[in-house]
């Protein structure tokens, strides 16, 4: 089930992406090269090197769960981390099972711009595409 999100204000992972576990646990979220490039660009605009992309699942939306993507400087107890060519993606321990195998990409077309999440664990989504169950 593919869901769009534009939580970071202002496809599928390429096999050549270097993935390294950093820390005690790694998660199963994949970040495409295009999405990693967009995250790098946004981090450069922020002018900070201490931020990571945090991906989380929270209760909410019409279908019960919503995705959250945001930059975070914190590392919380139980966080799972993967590094995609210099872009750290962090998932909290409660969100890991909901996001295992999910792929994050970035679309930049006339019709649509934003991050998309393709999550094989989502049983369905609402009509607006912002939440899932």
N, C-alpha and C positions, 0 to 999 in steps of 0.2 A: 504494500500500500504506500504510495508516494504522497508525501505531504509537503506543501510549501511553507516556509517560514521566513520572516524578515526580522527576527528578534535582534540581530546585530544591527544596531543603528548606524546611523548617519543618515557521459557520464559515469559512470561507475569507476571505482578506483583503478588506476593504471597499474599494471603488474610491475612496472619499474620503480614504483614508490618504495623508498626505504622505510621500513617499519622496525622500530626498536622499542622493546619494553623498557620503561624507565621507572624504577621503583618496584615495590613488592608485587603489584598485580597489573596485568594488562587487560583491556576490554576488547570486545569484538566489533567496535564501531570502525567503519572504514571511511577515509576521507579521500576524495578524488584529488588528482593533481590540480584541477581547475579550482576546486574549493580551497585547497591548501594555498594556492597562489592568491586567491581573494583574501583569505585570512591574513596572509603575510602583508598584503597591501594595506589592509585596515590597521594592522599593528604598526606598520611604518607611519601611517597617518597619525596614530596616537602618540608616536614617539616614545613608546615604552617597550622594554625588552623583558619585563617581568610578568607579562600577561599570557594566559593560556586560553584556549577555546574550551569552555565548559558546556557539555551537552547533558541535559537532564530531562526527566519525565516528571510532570507534576499533575495532581488532580485538577480537572477543569475542562472547559469546553463542552460542546453538546454531546460528545461521545464518551466523555469520562476522563481522558488524559490529553495533555498538551505537551508539546516539545518546548524546551527552552534552550536557546543558544546565546551565550554571552561570554564576554571576556572576564576572566577572574584571575586575581593575583594570589588567591589562597589555595592551599592544598589541605584538604580535610582528611580526617582519619578514615581510612577505608577507600579513598579515591583510587580509581584505576586510571592509568595513564598510558598513552601510546604517542610516539613521536613520528611525525610524517615530514621528513626532510626539514626539521627545524620548527615545525608547528606542533606544539603539544596539545593533544586533545584529552580532556579530563572528563570522567564520568563518575558520579557518586555511586557508592555501593548499592543503594536502593534502586537506581536506574539501570544498572548493568544488565539484569535479566530482561528488561523490557527492550533494551537497545542492542542486544547481542545479534550480530549479523547485519545491522543497519548500515546503510551507505549514505554519506552526505555528499552532495554535489552542489554546484553553483550554476544557475542559468542566467544568461545575460542576453536577452533577445528583445525585440520591439514589444512583444506581447507580455513578457514577464522578466523580472529581475529579482533574484533572491536565492537563498539557500533552499535546497530540497532535501528531504529525508525519505529514503525508500527503506521501509522497515518490514521485514518478513514476519515479525511477531504481531503486527497490527491485524486484528481480525476484521476491521472495517473502520470507516471514517465518516464524519458528518458531511453534509452537502457542501459546506464552505471549505472543507479540506484542512481546517486548522486543528482538529482534534481527532483522536482515534480511540479504539478500545481493543 
